[in-house]
Amino acid sequence: MEQKKQDTATANRRGSDMSKIEQIRRRRHEKRLRTAALLVLVLAAVLAYLGGLFAPSINFLSELLDTAQSAMFPGEGWPMRNDTQNLVRAEGLVGGAALLDQSDLVLYSPSAKELRRVPHGYADPAFTMGNARVCIYNRGGKELKVESRSRNLLDKTYDYPIITVGMSDGGAMAVATKSERYLSEITVYDASFNESYYCYLAEEYPVSIHFASDGKRFAAACMQVSNGDFGTKLRFYDIREENQVAEVSLPGAVVLDARYLDTKTILVVSDRFVATYDCTTGAERARYDYGGQTLLAMDIARKNIALVFGDEKRVAINRCTVIDSEMQPVCNIALGYSVKDVMLKNEAVYVLNESTVREYDLLGVPQKQYDLETKGSVLIDAKHPLVVTAKEILQLIE
């Protein structure tokens, strides 16, 4: 009996010791969080004070601060309820996600914490991104906003309607608007929103603007009408040069996306072909023609491009072709089902239809299938692949 009492007392002491250890650990963790939070506040104050003096460096440090805040105060993880209404666009944002609908821009961290919800009130909202910045603009209106993960960076109203906006990863921004004396004009801003370049277009409207990694060179894809037929003219600029550097006409083609492979080479995906061009001369370097096939979906990842061809009514013929920047096929994947979206990531191809996401390797071999409880709409290239459904934002890889 006495031994039992001693064992019970020993167990109680051990439990009490464990409880004390947990309390000590918890207090230490809370102290580290308080210290980190205090450091964040101090850095924020320093950034606010020095912002006007060393703006480019401060912008960079501010983005690092946003990343640190996201890491120190994580969310509960995916899935996250999707409460967007009439989703306009969804993209990856520094490992997290940015979703734009008809009323709000919603920013999420990589761990599914809602960082910000920005109302915009635009009639025809659109957005473009540059690394950790998002520019929301009112297409056909005169207003735009630039947002970071923690704060508003810019609110601006123009004298003439906005046509399109492009951003570089370094924070440079080009805004194309209609013009009083010309058909359109482009104003380029540096990362601190100082005006750094202007150009005017007498005969064309830019429909998209794409920056090189240095933020100094950019391409404007402009709508072109020739002999009654629509096409695209690519105009290449360097903000250090007074006049445009080069141009190339793409008759009968609509540019869907473009990506600088380096400062002298741009990859262009159109509705009829994929090609690379020399940005200093406009010369075509390589081309992959679709041969009359209908392009249903596409994605660019690094220097590879995924192209889904087929027919929405005859889904049995649908297939995905991955090509490299030399326009050489990497793999061909027979799909045989309807396709909503495609994404290239981590040497894998993800194909979305309304009820599943299927994963393939770059040999075209099926890997995994993810069944969705509700209708899928779009894939997001985040830290791990995400899919937006009617009710949730789901992570595909645990």
URQUIQUI-V248756 format. One record per pair of residues at least 12 apart in sequence whose C-alpha atoms are under 7 Angstrom apart, sorted by sequence separation. I is the first residue (numbers start at 1). J is the second residue. If there is no record, write none. Layout:
i=I j=J
i=I j=J
//
This chain:
i=88 j=100
i=96 j=108
i=97 j=109
i=105 j=117
i=106 j=118
i=125 j=137
i=126 j=138
i=134 j=146
i=135 j=147
i=144 j=156
i=164 j=176
i=174 j=186
i=175 j=187
i=186 j=198
i=187 j=199
i=208 j=220
i=209 j=221
i=221 j=233
i=222 j=234
i=235 j=247
i=257 j=269
i=265 j=277
i=266 j=278
i=275 j=287
i=295 j=307
i=296 j=308
i=308 j=320
i=320 j=332
i=321 j=333
i=339 j=351
i=340 j=352
i=348 j=360
i=349 j=361
i=357 j=369
i=358 j=370
i=376 j=388
i=377 j=389
i=384 j=396
i=385 j=397
i=87 j=100
i=88 j=101
i=96 j=109
i=104 j=117
i=105 j=118
i=125 j=138
i=126 j=139
i=133 j=146
i=134 j=147
i=143 j=156
i=144 j=157
i=163 j=176
i=174 j=187
i=175 j=188
i=186 j=199
i=208 j=221
i=221 j=234
i=234 j=247
i=235 j=248
i=255 j=268
i=256 j=269
i=265 j=278
i=266 j=279
i=274 j=287
i=275 j=288
i=295 j=308
i=296 j=309
i=307 j=320
i=308 j=321
i=320 j=333
i=339 j=352
i=340 j=353
i=348 j=361
i=349 j=362
i=356 j=369
i=357 j=370
i=376 j=389
i=384 j=397
i=87 j=101
i=88 j=102
i=95 j=109
i=96 j=110
i=104 j=118
i=105 j=119
i=124 j=138
i=125 j=139
i=133 j=147
i=134 j=148
i=143 j=157
i=162 j=176
i=163 j=177
i=174 j=188
i=185 j=199
i=186 j=200
i=206 j=220
i=207 j=221
i=220 j=234
i=221 j=235
i=233 j=247
i=234 j=248
i=255 j=269
i=256 j=270
i=264 j=278
i=265 j=279
i=273 j=287
i=274 j=288
i=295 j=309
i=296 j=310
i=306 j=320
i=307 j=321
i=319 j=333
i=320 j=334
i=339 j=353
i=340 j=354
i=347 j=361
i=348 j=362
i=356 j=370
i=357 j=371
i=375 j=389
i=376 j=390
i=86 j=101
i=87 j=102
i=95 j=110
i=104 j=119
i=123 j=138
i=124 j=139
i=133 j=148
i=142 j=157
i=143 j=158
i=162 j=177
i=163 j=178
i=173 j=188
i=174 j=189
i=185 j=200
i=206 j=221
i=207 j=222
i=219 j=234
i=220 j=235
i=233 j=248
i=234 j=249
i=255 j=270
i=256 j=271
i=264 j=279
i=273 j=288
i=274 j=289
i=294 j=309
i=295 j=310
i=306 j=321
i=307 j=322
i=319 j=334
i=320 j=335
i=338 j=353
i=347 j=362
i=356 j=371
i=374 j=389
i=375 j=390
i=85 j=101
i=86 j=102
i=103 j=119
i=104 j=120
i=122 j=138
i=132 j=148
i=142 j=158
i=161 j=177
i=162 j=178
i=173 j=189
i=184 j=200
i=185 j=201
i=206 j=222
i=207 j=223
i=219 j=235
i=220 j=236
i=233 j=249
i=254 j=270
i=255 j=271
i=264 j=280
i=273 j=289
i=293 j=309
i=294 j=310
i=306 j=322
i=318 j=334
i=319 j=335
i=355 j=371
i=356 j=372
i=374 j=390
i=84 j=101
i=85 j=102
i=103 j=120
i=142 j=159
i=160 j=177
i=161 j=178
i=172 j=189
i=173 j=190
i=184 j=201
i=205 j=222
i=206 j=223
i=219 j=236
i=232 j=249
i=233 j=250
i=253 j=270
i=254 j=271
i=272 j=289
i=273 j=290
i=293 j=310
i=294 j=311
i=305 j=322
i=306 j=323
i=318 j=335
i=319 j=336
i=355 j=372
i=374 j=391
i=103 j=121
i=142 j=160
i=160 j=178
i=172 j=190
i=182 j=200
i=183 j=201
i=184 j=202
i=204 j=222
i=205 j=223
i=218 j=236
i=219 j=237
i=232 j=250
i=253 j=271
i=272 j=290
i=304 j=322
i=305 j=323
i=318 j=336
i=142 j=161
i=160 j=179
i=171 j=190
i=172 j=191
i=182 j=201
i=183 j=202
i=204 j=223
i=218 j=237
i=231 j=250
i=232 j=251
i=253 j=272
i=304 j=323
i=305 j=324
i=317 j=336
i=318 j=337
i=355 j=374
i=141 j=161
i=142 j=162
i=171 j=191
i=182 j=202
i=183 j=203
i=184 j=204
i=204 j=224
i=217 j=237
i=218 j=238
i=231 j=251
i=304 j=324
i=316 j=336
i=355 j=375
i=140 j=161
i=141 j=162
i=170 j=191
i=183 j=204
i=184 j=205
i=217 j=238
i=230 j=251
i=231 j=252
i=232 j=253
i=303 j=324
i=304 j=325
i=315 j=336
i=316 j=337
i=354 j=375
i=355 j=376
i=140 j=162
i=183 j=205
i=216 j=238
i=217 j=239
i=230 j=252
i=231 j=253
i=232 j=254
i=303 j=325
i=315 j=337
i=354 j=376
i=102 j=125
i=139 j=162
i=140 j=163
i=216 j=239
i=229 j=252
i=231 j=254
i=232 j=255
i=315 j=338
i=353 j=376
i=354 j=377
i=138 j=162
i=139 j=163
i=271 j=295
i=139 j=164
i=312 j=338
i=176 j=206
i=331 j=362
i=333 j=364
i=80 j=112
i=330 j=362
i=331 j=363
i=332 j=364
i=78 j=111
i=116 j=149
i=246 j=279
i=331 j=364
i=77 j=111
i=78 j=112
i=115 j=149
i=116 j=150
i=221 j=255
i=246 j=280
i=248 j=282
i=76 j=111
i=77 j=112
i=245 j=280
i=246 j=281
i=247 j=282
i=75 j=111
i=76 j=112
i=246 j=282
i=343 j=379
i=74 j=111
i=75 j=112
i=76 j=113
i=94 j=131
i=128 j=165
i=130 j=167
i=340 j=377
i=341 j=378
i=75 j=113
i=93 j=131
i=94 j=132
i=128 j=166
i=129 j=167
i=130 j=168
i=131 j=169
i=306 j=344
i=340 j=378
i=341 j=379
i=70 j=109
i=74 j=113
i=93 j=132
i=128 j=167
i=130 j=169
i=288 j=327
i=130 j=170
i=286 j=326
i=287 j=327
i=130 j=171
i=286 j=327
i=107 j=149
i=164 j=206
i=166 j=208
i=197 j=239
i=164 j=207
i=165 j=208
i=166 j=209
i=168 j=211
i=172 j=215
i=236 j=279
i=299 j=342
i=301 j=344
i=163 j=207
i=164 j=208
i=165 j=209
i=166 j=210
i=167 j=211
i=169 j=213
i=297 j=341
i=298 j=342
i=299 j=343
i=300 j=344
i=301 j=345
i=168 j=213
i=170 j=215
i=297 j=342
i=299 j=344
i=168 j=215
i=210 j=258
i=212 j=260
i=210 j=259
i=212 j=262
i=212 j=263
i=63 j=132
i=66 j=149
i=66 j=150
i=56 j=191
i=56 j=192
i=55 j=192
i=110 j=383
i=97 j=382
i=96 j=382
i=95 j=382
i=96 j=383
i=92 j=380
i=95 j=383
i=91 j=380
i=92 j=381
i=93 j=382
i=90 j=380
i=91 j=381
i=92 j=382
i=82 j=390
i=82 j=391
i=81 j=391
i=82 j=392
i=81 j=392
i=82 j=393
i=80 j=392
i=81 j=393
i=79 j=392
i=80 j=393
i=79 j=393
i=80 j=394
i=79 j=394
i=78 j=394
i=79 j=395
i=78 j=395
//
